[in-house]
Amino acid sequence: WPSIFSGLEIIANRVTFSHRDAGGSPSLLDLLVSLGSNHHATLALADLNAELDYSPGTMVYISGRVLEHSVGPWPNGERFVIA
């Protein structure tokens, strides 16, 4: 289907270690959509010293190439992300 985004990734029940997106453009934003059920994940942005609630239904735009980001373990539930 037509999309304004150049790539699409689906992440299922996986911890995402701290990283920057090497293939991204520093001038563009990436859309991250957190889905799943009954999980209380946190999106950490190390460069900003911030942790954001990343519960199901959360949508976040970040520059993945510029900002170091990660999602650590969560205590329960299933987590799916469209990035």
C-alpha positions in Angstrom: 0.0 0.0 0.0 1.1 3.6 -0.5 3.0 5.1 2.4 4.9 8.3 3.2 7.4 6.1 5.1 10.4 4.5 3.5 10.4 1.4 5.7 8.3 -0.6 8.1 9.3 -2.9 10.9 7.2 -4.9 13.3 8.8 -5.8 16.7 7.1 -8.5 18.8 7.9 -9.1 22.5 11.5 -8.0 22.2 13.6 -5.8 24.4 15.3 -3.2 22.3 18.8 -2.3 23.4 20.0 1.3 23.4 20.8 2.3 19.8 20.6 5.0 17.1 19.0 4.1 13.7 22.0 4.1 11.3 19.8 4.1 8.2 17.6 7.0 9.3 17.9 10.6 8.3 18.8 13.1 11.0 16.3 15.6 9.5 13.3 13.2 9.5 11.2 11.8 12.3 10.3 8.1 12.8 6.8 7.1 14.0 6.8 4.4 16.7 3.4 2.8 17.6 3.1 0.7 20.7 0.5 -2.0 20.6 -0.3 -5.2 22.6 -2.1 -6.0 25.8 -1.6 -5.3 29.4 2.1 -4.2 29.3 3.8 -1.3 31.0 6.9 -0.8 28.8 9.0 2.4 29.0 10.7 4.1 26.1 14.1 5.5 27.3 15.7 8.4 25.5 19.2 8.5 26.9 20.3 11.7 25.2 17.4 13.5 26.9 17.7 11.6 30.2 14.0 10.8 29.8 11.7 7.8 30.2 8.3 7.8 28.5 5.3 5.7 29.2 5.0 3.3 26.3 1.7 1.6 27.0 -0.5 0.1 24.3 -1.9 2.8 22.0 1.1 5.2 22.5 2.4 6.9 19.4 5.8 8.7 19.5 7.7 10.6 16.8 11.5 10.7 17.3 14.6 11.2 15.2 15.9 7.7 15.7 19.2 8.6 14.0 19.8 11.5 16.4 18.3 10.2 19.7 19.7 7.1 21.4 16.6 5.1 22.4 15.7 1.7 24.0 12.9 -0.3 25.5 13.9 -2.5 28.5 12.1 -5.5 29.9 8.4 -5.1 31.0 6.8 -7.2 33.8 3.8 -8.7 31.9 1.7 -8.7 28.8 2.5 -8.8 25.1 4.1 -5.9 23.3 4.1 -5.2 19.5 5.6 -2.1 17.9 5.2 -0.8 14.4 8.2 1.3 13.5 
